[in-house]
Amino acid sequence: MAEHESLEFGKADFVLLDSVSLDEFMANLKLRFEKGRIYSYIGEVVVSVNPYRAMNIYGRDTIEQYKGRELYERPPHLFAIADAAYKAMKRRNKDTCIVISGESGAGKTEASKYIMQYIAAITNPSQRAEVERVKNMLLKSNCVLEAFGNAKTNRNDNSSRFGKYMDINFDFKGDPIGGHINNYLLEKSRVIFQQEGERSFHSFYQLVKGAPDAQLRSLHIQRDPTAYTYIKVGGQIKSSINDSADFKAVTDAMKVIGFTTEEIQTVYKILATILHLGNLKFGSDGDVTLIENSKLVSVLGDLLSTKDENVEKALLYRTVATGRDVIDKQHTHQEASYGRDALAKAIYERLFCWIVGRINDVIEVKNYDARVHGKNTVIGVLDIYGFEIFQNNSFEQFCINYCNEKLQQLFIQLVLKQEQEEYQREGIPWKHIDYFNNQIIVDLVEQQHKGIFAVLDEACMNVGKVTDEMFLQALNGKLAKHAHYTSRKLSPTDKNLEFDRDFRIRHYAGDVVYSVVGFIDKNKDTLFQDFKRLLYNSSNPVLKAMWPEGKLSITEVTKRPLTAATLFKNSMISLVENLASKEPYYVRCIKPNDVKSPLLFEHERCKHQVEYLGLLENVRVRRAGFANRQTYPRFLQRYKMISEFTWPNHDLPSDKEAVERLLQGCGFEHDVAYGKTKVFIRTPRTIFSLEEQRAEMVKRIVLFLQKVWRGTLARMRYRRMRAALIIIRAYRRYKVKSYIREVNRRFKNVRGMKDHGKHVKWPTPPKVLRKFEEALRNIYNRWWAWTLIKDLSPEEMVQIRAKVATLECLKGQRADLGLQRAWEGNYLVSKKDSPGTASSFTLVSSDLQRKDKFMRVLFSCNVRKINRFNKAEDRALLITDRHLYKMDPVKLYKPMKSIPLYNVTGVSISPGKDQLVVFHTKDNRDLIVCLQGMVPAGDSRIGELVGTLLSHFKSANHDNSTTPFNCSASSGHLRTEQPA
């Protein structure tokens, strides 16, 4: 069964219906149609309902879903049956065929296209050019055959008016290597006549509406279908068909297939010839028959590449041989019209057969030797007209319905045969199934001497004038007692039948009334030999090749040609024998309504098709006691999770015993039978119960698998993270060790270097050691500094500390800090600054030391003092470790002002060259001076002053816990302050 669809869409397989009845079958079919499920199964038969809308279920993604799958692993689809036929052909080396049947408009042609598309898509993995060429030819041939063999009918815009059976040949690898097309009974009467609302073949309208103007002029054709008698009725019909676009597509397809330019031109010349023939009018002048519009004769002569007089003679005269004499017998008006129409039909039929033959020349297998290349296997696709019941049913409908009788007979026989053979193979008792055996109807048509075809042929062979009414009388005489035949003469009270015109046959698909009008003429299919000679003698080689019998001499005696009925019967018998020799697969097409609506499901319309397609009988045959059968391995694969004895794998001796144990555990052992290789399940309920249990277990299995898989993923992630962490740690250790080793290598001998390693370049540290490197550099710098100062005297150390303090405080603030020279500090005792007064300053400073008890002089220098009135005077500045003294150098350095050092809160200096210094005091009586009298004159002592004070206060802070100065920049001046 097709298990992958919810029951809201109905039963995907009709075999699984709870009860086999027509009402339940129709209800399920309608539900699936309304839910958009156009495909269903009856076992291995696909039931297709025409959706009358485009459906996105034929793309590449869908093809991949069905490729290589078993028939029931996916929802019902044409691709499933195509894949099954391909696998049977490839795996078992068997010829297969797909039989597509249904009435006109049910979607047979579209189904055959999709099957071809699928087979083309799944083959040729190696993309070989030859295989691609064959596949392209097979697909393109559909386009051409539809143009010349399909027509718009009241039931279908693209109805096949011929039967088509296509063989696709495959090599031993399963790649297509060629093909062959057989065509059956083209409805050539449509060339000259169409029922109301219908059109002739598409090719005529494509030519008139789509050909370029230049081409139409060369063919003497107008761009107006209503101008031509044969297609006038169809030319007035509005249709959704785009004839203009189709003309280009067909022409391109013919070029791809391999038609030459001359051949394509000849095809359109023949179509134009037929259109002009339909416009020929015959008149009479006494006993003489004339062509009224004789200008058309020259047009016909030009198109047929023959002389005008020969065309006119063939249309008006018939050459008759009487012994050795040859005479020309003039046609009557009626005979001329008949000959013209017969010629039009015959030319079109020959053209169609020639096109099919030309395609076969291109696609047939060439140079294939089975001994060298392996067995050549075949998939056949049969797309043939469906059962037809029209308002007026003539000879064509009779042949078509006979064809469907033959195919239905084959269908029932093969299905029954397959079922019986399977039951016998598996050792299961076969239950007899009653079904409608239409052999009686087939015999009614084709039986020798008694069948309708035999009576018709006999009537055609009688000497003298034989009418259709005489044929009907012969039927009444021979078939009066047949249960499936009647006429008005045999049923006088049946007013649905006309006297001397109608007969009724009770087909398996229903009763059909046929009109005998035209049966005799259509069966004889007479074409005067003059026309055959005319066309054979054409200078156009393509046209000449279509009429080989035209070379016969007028006096040459030939056998009576076979009638149309006999030819068709023989072709059907041959077709059935061909199909019976292959493994068949079936597609049964159903037309849901007559108005091409995607929403309407006409119950009675569909019911009739279900009955005549024998679908219910098919279900009964398939059910035949068991609704479902599966091989033991496949059954276990699907349901083994239900039983603890079979999950995850069984340890029983065979799969058969495992299946028995599983079904016993579920309590279904009384509803099954065990074959040799398959288990047979009697009722659909058992299948549904197994499916429900499976669905429940699948949820638990999925949760279990998810749990296991998620755990596996988590462990995998953990192992990856742990491994990554170990690698990272090892790498970091390696980088750290490498860095330490490199630092050790570079700085190993710094003690012996002149600059103690100052020139050594530090290696780049890893990221994790950047702070460590900073600390290491600081340690090194401290060590380097220590090596420089360890041998200095205490006085030198004091000066070094002062310079360091200056650098820390004033770096970047002033251009010259005086760091490169020695700092003397007490410049007033220097004979350079004060050569004449140094002794006086020395005496004064000694008195102040005794008086104020200071320990040492920090700084002394000549300055220029600026008061608050901007008045400047020369002064001297003395800074000791306890006081700041302002002195008058003119009065032998007499102290003018003494400021305790602890009252000084800060120092501000200017960044310029003026060496301005402001001493800030607690009482806000700041002292403003400019250092001067330096020798040399450009010397800068601002840095020395600031550094000495900072060093003193830092030292004092260390010893006495007093507060040091702080450094800050304000208003363009550097300010060194001691917070209060």
N, C-alpha and C positions, 0 to 999 in steps of 0.2 A: 504493500500500500504506500501511497505518498504521504508520509507521516509529518512532513515539515510544514503543514498548513493547519491552522486552528480550525476547530469544528464550526466556528462562526461563518466560515466560507463553505459550509456543507461538506459532504464526503468527496474527497479528491478522487476516490476510486469507487465507481458505481457498484463494484462487486461487494463493497462493504455496507451496502444499504441494509437496514434492519429487515426489511421484507422486499422481495422482488415483485414490484407491481408497477404498472405504467404511471399511476398517479404519483407514487413516491419518486420514481425516476424523474418525472417532469418537475416535481417540486425541487428536487436537488439541482437539476439542470438550471432552473430559473434562478434559484438562490445564488449559484456560482456566477451566472451571467451578471446579475445585479450587483454582485460584490466585485466585479471586474476580473473574475477568474474565468478566462475564456477556454482554458484547456482542462480536461478531465481524463481519467483513465477508465477503461474497462479491461482490467488485467494489463495486457501489453498493447492495447488499442488506444489511440489518442482520439478523444472526441473534441472537436474544435468548433466553437460558436463564433461566427463573424462579428467582431465588435463594432464595425462601421466607424472606427476612429483610430487615430495613430496611437500606438502604445509603446512605451519605452521599455520593452522587454526583449529586444533583439540585438542589443549592442555587444561590444567586445567583452564587457564585464560579465554579461549573462552567458556568453559563449564559454568563458573560462569556468563558470560555475558548473556547467554540464559536461565539460570536456573530461572524458575518462571515467565519469561516474556511472554507477549502476542505475538502472531505469528508475528505481523508486527512492533514490537517495536525495532527490530534489523534487520540488513541486512539479506537477504535470506540465509538459512543454513539448513543442515540436522538436526542440533541440535534443530532448531526451531520447525520442524515438530514432532520430537521425544518428545519434551517438551509439545507440544500441545496434543499429544496422551496420554501422561502420566497424564497431568492435567485433561483431559476429563475423563480418567479412575478413577482418584482419587477424583475429585470434584463431578462428576455426577454419580459415581458408575456404569459406563458403560463399557462394553467390547469394546476395540478398536483394530484396526489392521492397519499396515503400509504395503502397497502393493508396492513393488519395481519391476519395469519392465523396459525392454529395451533389446536390442540385445546383443549377446555375445561380451564381451569386453567393454561394456559401463560403467562398474563400479558398477554393482548391488551388488556383493558380498562385495566389500569394503564399499559400503553404508550401508549394513546390519551390518557390523562390527562396524562402527562408531555409528550407532543407538544403538547397544547393549552396546557399550562403554559408551555412554552418559547416558543411563538408569541405568547402573551399577554405574555411578559416582554420580548421583543425589539422589540415595536412600540410605537407611541404615544410618541415622544420629546417631544411638546409637552404631554402630560398633558391632552388635551382631554377634557371631561366625557362627550361622546357616545361616544368611542372606549372610555373606561373602562367605560361602561355596557354596551356590547356585549360586551366581553371578560368582564366579570363575569357577564353572562347566560349566555354560552357555558360558562363554568366551572361555574356553579351548576346548569345544566341537567343536567350529568352526575350530580350527587347525586340529583336527582329521578328521572331515568330509571333509575338503578340500583335505587332503592327499589321501583319499580313493574315493572321489567323483569328484575331479577336474582334469583337464588335460590341457596340452598345445595344443591349436588349432592354425590355421593360423590367427585367429583374436585376440586371447587373450592367454597370457601365463598361466593364472590361470582361465580357463573357467569352470564354474559349469556344470557338465554333469549329473546333477540330479536336481530335484526341491526340495526346502526345505521350509517348513512352521513351524515356531517355535512359540509356545505359551509360554508366560512368565506369571506365576500366581503371583498375589500380594495379601497380606492380607489387612484387612480393614485400616491399617495404611499406605498402599502404599509401603510396603517393599516386595521385591521378595521372594517367599517361594518355588518356584519350576518352572518346565517348562515341555514342551513336544515337541518333534520334529517329524514331519511327512515328509517322503521322497517320491518323485514321480519319476517314470520312470528313473531309472538309465540307462545310455546308455551302456549297457553291451556288445554290439557288438564291442565297442572300445577295449575290452580285447584281441580280436583275430585279429583285423584289424584296422589300422589307415590310413587315407589319407596322401598323400605325404606332408611333412612339419609339421606333427602333431605327438604327443606322446600319449602313453597310459596313464593310471592314474598315478598320481605322486608316489603312494605308491611303484610301482615296481622299479622305478629308485632310490627312497630313500633307499630301501632295498639293491639293488646291489651296490650303491655307498657309502652308509653311515654306513651299519652294520659293526660291528667289524669282523676281520678275523676269529676269533674262531666261531662266530655265522654263518658266511657264510659257513665254513667248515662243521658245523653240519647240514646245510641245503643243502649241496652239490652244492653250488652256486658259480659261478665265478664272479669276480669283473669286468664284461664286459657286458654291456647291449646288444651289437651286437651279443653275443653268443646265444641269445634266440629268436626264430622265432617270437613269439608274440610281442616282444618289439624292434625287430631289427631296424625297420624303425625309431622309436623315439630315439633309442640309438645313431643314427648317427647325430642327430641334436644338434648343439651348442646352448646352452640356458643360459640365465642369472640366471636361477634358481639354488640355492645352495642345491642340493639334500642331500649332506652329512650333512649339518647343520640342514636341515629340518627333517632328520631321527631322530636326537637326540631330537629336539623340539617335534615331534609327540610322540615319546616314553615317554618323560617326561610328556606330556599332558595326555597320557593314564594312567600313574601312578597316576597323580593328580586326574583324574576323578574317579579312583577306579578299573581299570582293574588289575587283579592279574598277577603275573609273568607268570603263566601257560597260562593264556588267551592271553597275549601279544605274548608269544612264539608260540601259536597256530595260531594267526593271521599271523605271518611271515612264518609259515609252510605252510599255505594255499596259500600265495603269491608264495612261492617257488614251490609248487605243480603245480600251473598254469603255471609257467615258464617252468617246466620240461614237462608238458603235451604238450606244444607247440612244443617241440623238438621231440616228438614221431613220428616215421615214420612207415607207414604200407606198407607192400609188399605183393606179391601174389606168392603162389606156386601151380600153377594150379588153382583149385577152392578154395584153402584154403588161408585165409587172415592171415598174420603173422605180428608180431612187429619186425622191423628190428633191432632197438637198444634196445634189451630186458633188458639191464642193468638198464635202466631207470625205469623198472617195480619195481625192488626191492627198488629203491630210493623212488618211489611213495608210495610203501607199508610202508616204514619206516616213511615218512612224514605224511601219513594218518592214521598211527597206525592200520594197517590191514594187512592181509596176502597177499603175492605177487601173489599167484595163484588166489585169489579173484579179485585182481586188473586186472590181465591179462584177466580173464574170462569176467569181465564186459566190458572191452574195445573191445573184439573180438566176444562176443556172446550176444544174447538177449533171455531172458527166456520168453516163450510164453505159456499161459495156454489155452488149447482147451478142454473145458468140464472138465473132471477129470484128463486129461493127462497134464503133464508139459514137454515141450521140449525146448532144447536149439537150437536156430537158429543162425547160424553163420552170422556175418556181411560181406557184400561186402566191398571192399576197400573204396568205397565212403561213405557207411554207417558208417564205423569205424571212418573215418575222421570227419564226421558230428557229431557223438556221442562224440568224443574227444573234439571238439570245443564247443558243447552244454554243456558238463560237465564243461569246463573251465569258460564259461559265467555264468552258474548256480552257481558254487561254489563262484565266486566273488560276484554275486548279493546277495547270502545268507549271505556271510561274511559282506557285507555292511549293509544289513538289521539287522544282528545280532549286529553290532557295534552301529547302531542307537538305537536299542532296549536296548542294554546295557547302553548307555548314559541315555536313558529315565528311566531305573530302578533307576539310581542314582539321577536324577534331578526332577523326578515326585513328586508332593505333597503327603506327607504321613501323616496319622493320622490327617487329617484336617476335623473338624466337623463345618459346617456352623452355626449351632445353638450355638456353643460355641465361635468360632473364628470370626464370622461375614462373610459377603459375600466374596467369592473368585472371584476377578476380573482378567481380562486377557488383555494383549497386545500381539497381533499376529504380527509377522514379516514374510512376504512372500518374499523369494528370489528365483525366479524361472527362468528357461531358457527363454531367449528372442526370438523374432521372428528370424528365420534363413533361409537364402537363400544361399545354397552352389552350387558348380559346379555340384555335384551329390547329390540329395536330396532323401533320402530313408524313411523307415518306421519311424525312430526316428524323423526326421525333420517334418514329417507329424503330428506326435503326439504333438511335441513341438509347432508347429504353430497353431494346433487346441486349445491347451491350451491357447495360446495368444489371439485367437479369443474369447474364453470364458471370459478371464479376461478383454479384451477390451469392450465386451458387458456389463459386470458387471460395469466397470468404467463409461461408458456413462450412463447406467441406473441409477447408484447411484448418479452421478453428477447431471443429470437432475432431479432425484427424490429430491435430497437435495435442488436444486434451486427452484423447484416447491413448495416444502413444505415450504420453507422460504418465498416465495412470498405470499403463501396462509396464512401463519401465520401472516404476516405483513399487509395483506389486499391490496397488490399491484397487479394490473392486470398482468397476465403472457402472455408473447409474445411467440408464437410458434417458435421454432428454428429447421431448417432443419439440419439433420446430417445423416451420413452414419450408417444405422442400420445393423449390421453384424449378426443379428439373422438368416438371410437366409443362411449364410455360416455355422453357428453353426448347423443349421438343416441339411445342406448338409452332414455334417460329422456324426452327432450322431442320426439322425431321425431313428426311428424303421422301419425296412423292406426296407426303401428307402435310408438311409444314407450309406456313404462309409464304416463305421465300420460294419454296418449290412450286407452289401454285402460281406465284407471281412470275417466275421464270418461264413456266409453261405457257402462261398467257402471252408473254412477250415473244415466244417462239412460234406461236400460231400464225399461219398464213392468213392474209387478209387484214381487214380493219378490226383491231381489237381495242375495245374501250375499257375505261376504268369500271364501268357498271358491269361489264361481262366478267371482269376479274372478281368483283364482289360476289357475283352469282356463283362463280366457281368456288369461292371460299365458303359460301353458305352451303353448297352441296357437299363439300368434303368435311367441314367442321361443325356440322349442324348439332352433333351430339357432344361436342367438347364442352366441358364444364367451365372453361375460362374464355370461351368465345361466344359472342352473340351479335346479332344485327337486328334491324327493324323487321326484316322478313321473318326472323326466328322469334322475335319478341314483338308482335304487332302492337301491343298496348304500351310499349315503352316510347313515349313521345320525345325523349331526349335524343333519339336516333332518327336520322332522316332516311327515307326510303331511297334505295339505290345510291347511297352516298357514304353512309357511316357504318362502321363496325366497332365493337367494344371488346377490349381484352382486359381480363381481370389479372393485373400484374401483382407481384408481391407488394408493390408500393401503393397499390390502389387501382381503381378502374380508370382506363383511359379510352376516350372515343377518338378514332382516327377517321379522317376523311380520305377516301380512295382517290379523290381528284388529283391527278398528276402522278400517281403511283407508276403507271405503265411507262410514261415518258421518262421519269426520273430513273427508273430501273434500267430501261434500255440505254439511257445516257448516249443517245445517238448524235454523232457529229459527222456531217458529210465528209467523205474522203477528199473532196475538193479543197476544203479548208486546210486539211493536213498537208496536202501537196503545196498549197499556197504558202504556208508558213515554213515548210521544209526548204522551199526554193528561195527563201529570203536571203539577202546578201549579208544579213547580220548573223555572225557565227553563233552567238548565244541563242538567238531565236531558232536558228536552224537545228541546234542540238536538242531543243525541247521537243521536236517533232520528228523523231527518227523514222516512224512508220510512213511518213510522207514520201519516202523514196520508192515505195512500192509502185509498180506499174498499174495502169488503170485496168488492164485485162488480167492482172495476177489474181488468182483465187486465194483467199485467206480464210482462216477459221473464223467462225462467229465469235466475236469478243465476249468475254464473260460479262454478265450483268453486274450492275452496281451492288445489288443485294448479295450475289454470290461472292463477289470480291470482298465485301464487308464481312460476310459470315466467315470466310476463310481467314481473314486477318484477325477476327476475334478468336477463332479457335486456336490460331497460332499464338496469339497474345496470351490466352489462358494457359496454354501448354508451357509457354516461356515463364509465366509467373509461377506456375505450379512446380517448376523445377528449381525454384529459388526459395530461400527462407523468407516468408512474407512478414511485413510489418504494415500496420494499417493506420490511416488517418481518416476519420469520418467527420465530414464538415456539415455544419447545420447553419441554416439561414434563419435568424430570429424574427425577421419581419420583412415585409415587401417595400417599406418606405425608407429603407437604409438609415433607420434611427438607431443611435447608440444606446437608447434607453428603453425602447419598446421590445417586449418579449411576447409575441403572439402565441398563446398557448396552443390553439388548434393547429396553427401553421407548423409549429415545432413538433407537436405530437405526431402529425402526419409523417414528418421526416424521420422521427425516431422509429416509427413503425416500419416504414419502407426500407430504412437502413438496417433493420434487423438488430437494433442495439439491445433491445430487451432479451431477444433470443441469445445474443452474445453473452449477456450477463448470466442468464440461466445456464448456458453451457459452461461458463467459467465457474459458476458456483457449484454445479454438478455434485453437490454434497460438501464441498470444501471451498470456503471463501478465499483462503489465502494459503500459499505454499512457499516455503523458503528452504534453501539448503541449510544443513545443520551448522556449518561454520558461520554462515551469515546470520542465522537466527541467534546463535550464541554471542556473536560479536555485538548484536544489538541489545539483547536482553540478559546477558550474563550477570549484570550487576544486581538483578532482582534476587538471586539466590546466593546464600553463603557457600553452597557447594561449587558454584561456578565462578565466583568472584574472588580475586581477579583472574585466576586461571584454575581450571579443574584438574584433578589428578585421576579421573576415571579413564577406563581403557579406550573410549572413543567419544567423539562429539555427540553421536546419537544417544549414548547412555547419559551424557551430561544434559542433553535437552530433555530426555525423559525425566531425569531427577528434578530439573528446574520446573517442568510443568506439573509434576506431582506435588511439589512443594507449594505451587500456586493453586492446586485443586482443579486443574483443567485437563487431567488425563483422560476424562470421558468425552472430551470435545475435540480430540485430535486423533490422527492416524499417523503412523510412522512408516515412511517409505524407505527405500534403500539409501537415497541420498538427501531426501527432503522430508520435512515435517509438514503435514497437511492439517490446517485448522478449519473446523467446520463453520463456526458462526462468527460474524463480525464482532459480537460482544466480547469474545475472548481476546481478539486483537486489541480492541479499545481498552480492555482491562489491563492487558500487558503494557500498553502504551502509557496508561495512567501511572502504573507502578514504576515504569521506567522513568517517566518524567519526574516523579517524586524522588527517586533515587539519584537521578542526575543532579538535582539541586544539592543533595547532600554530598555527592561526589565532587561537585564543583566547589562547594565550600571547603571540603577537605583538601582538594588540590590547591585552592587558593591559599589555605593555611600553610600547607607544606611549601608551596612555592614562595609565599611571602617570607616564611622562615628561612628558606634557602637563600633568597635574595638578601635578607638581613644579615645572615651569616657571611655571605659573600662580601657584602659591603663592609662588615666588621673586619674580616680578614684583610680586605684591601686597605682599610683605614689603618689597621694595626701594622701591616707591612709597610705602609707609607710612613707611619710614625717612627717605626724602627729605622727605616732608611733615613728619615729626616734627622733623627737623633744621632745616628752614626755619622751622617754627613756633617752635622753641626760640630760633633766632637772632633771630626777630622779637620774641619775648617779652623776650630779653636786651637787644636794642637798645632796645626800647620802655622797658624798666626804666631803662637807663642814661640815655636821653634824658630820662625823667621826673625822675630824681634830679638830673640836670644842670639841668633847668628849675627845679625847686623850690629848689635850693641855689646857684643862679647868683649871686645878689646878697646872700649871707649876710654878706659882709664889711661891707656898709653898714648892716646891721640892728643895732638896739640890743642885742638879745640874741644876735647872731651866728648867727641861725637856730635857736635852741633851741626856738622855738615851731613850727617847720616839721614837718609830719607826714610821716613816711617812707612812700613808696608800698609796697604789698605786693609782695614780690619773687616771681618764679617759683620753683618748688621747687629748680631747679638752682642758683639764686643765693642760697639762704638763708645759707650759710656766708660767701659773698662779702659779703652784706649785713651780717653780724655784723662782719666785718673792716672794712667801710666805715664802719660806725657807730663802731667803735673809733678809726679814723683821724680821723673827724670829731670825736669826743669829745676826742681828744688835741689836735686843732687848736683846738677851742673852749677847752679848758683853757689851751693855750699862749697864745691871744689874751688870756686873762684875767690871766695871770701874767707875761707878757713885760716888763711895765713895773714890776714890783715890785722893791724894794731887796733886797740879800742878807739883811738881817735879817728882812724880811717873808717871804722865800722859806723861811727856816729855819722860821718859825712855820707857814707853809702846809704844809711837808712834815710837820711834827709833827702838825698837825690831820688830814692825810690818813692818817698812820700810825694815829692814834687811831681814826678812822672805820673803817679796814680791820680793826682789831683788836677794837674794842668795839661795833661797830654791832649793835643789837638786844639788847645785854647790859645796858645801863644807860639809864635814861630821859633823863638830862641829862649830856652830855659836855662842856658848856661851849664848844661850837664857835662860838657866836654872838658871843662877846666876844673882846677882844684878850687874848692870853696875855702876861703880864709875866714869868713865870718866876721871877725873884728877888724874891719878895714881902716878904722880911725887910728890904729896904732901902726898902720903901714905907712912907711915913708913915701910910698908911691902916691897915695891919696892925699896925705897931709904931711908933706916933707918938713914944714916949719913948726907945726903945732902938735906933732905926735907925742912929744914929751909932756906937754900940758894935759892932753887927753889921758895919758897914762896916769898922771898924778890924780886927776879928778876921779878916774874910775877906781883907783886904789882906795881913795877916801870913801867913795860910795860903797865899796865892797865891805869896808870895815863898819860903816854905818848901817847898811841894809842887810848885811850878812848873806849876800848872794854867792852862789858857788862858782858860776862861770858866766862869761859873756856869750850870748847866743849870736848876736848880730849887731854891728855898728856901721854907720855910713853917713856921709854928708847928704842932707836932703834939703829940699826947698818946700817950706811949709806954706800952706794956703789957708787963710782964715775964712770966716764966714762972709767977710766983706770983699772976698776975692783979692785980698792983699797978700802978696807973696814975699817971704823973707827967707834968707839962708839960715838953716839950722842943722843940728846934728842929731842923729837918732841912735840911742843905745838901748838894746834889748838884752836883759839878763834873764836868768831862770826865775826871777821874782818880780822884776819891775820893767816898765818901759819908760825911758827917760827922754825928754826933749831938752836939748842943750843949745847954748848960744856959742857958736865957734868964735865969734868976734871977742867975746868976754872969756876967752880961755876955757871954753866948754863948761861954762857955769850951767848947772842944771836949772831949767826953767819950769819943768813940769815932770812930775813923777806919777805914773799910773800903775797900780798893782796889776800884775799880769793876769790875776784871776778875774779882774774887772773887764778885761778885753773879751768881748763875746764873739768877735769875728773879724775877718779881714776881707775887704773888697779890692780887687785890682782891675786895671783896665787891660784889654787885650792888645792895645797899640804899643808904640815905641816910647810913650811918655813916661812909663814906669810909675804911674800914679798908684798910690796905696792909701786905703782908708781903713783906719783902725776903729772898730765899733766898740763902744763901752756901754756898761750897764746904765750909766747916768745920761746916755745919749749925747755925750760931749765928744763926738768923734774927732779923731785926729787925721788930717788929710795932708799927705806929703808926697813929693816926687823925689825919687832917688836920683842923686846927681853926684858929680865930682869923680866919676869912675875913671880909672886908668887901666887899660885904654878907654878912650871916651865912649866907644860904642858898646861897651860891655853891659850885659844885662844881669841884674842881681835880684830881679823879682822872684825867679824860681828859687834862688838860694834862700831868700827871706821866708817864702811860704813853706818850703821844705823844712827849714830849720824849726819854724814854729810848730808845724805838724808833727815832726819827729819828736820835739820836746814834749808836746802834749800827749802823744801816744805813749811815750816813755813814762810821763807823769801818771797817766791813766793806769799803766801796768803796775806802777809802784804804789800810787796813793789812791787809786780808784776815783780820780777826778774825771770830769767829762771832757772828751777830746773835741777838737773842732770838727765841724762837718763842712763838706764842700758842695757848693751849688753855683749855677750860673744864673744871673739876673740882670736884665736891662743892658745886655751887652757887656757886663762886668762879671768876672768870676768872684764869687763870694764864698769865703771860707768862714764858717761860723761855729761858735761854741754855744750850743743851746743853753738857755738859762736853767 
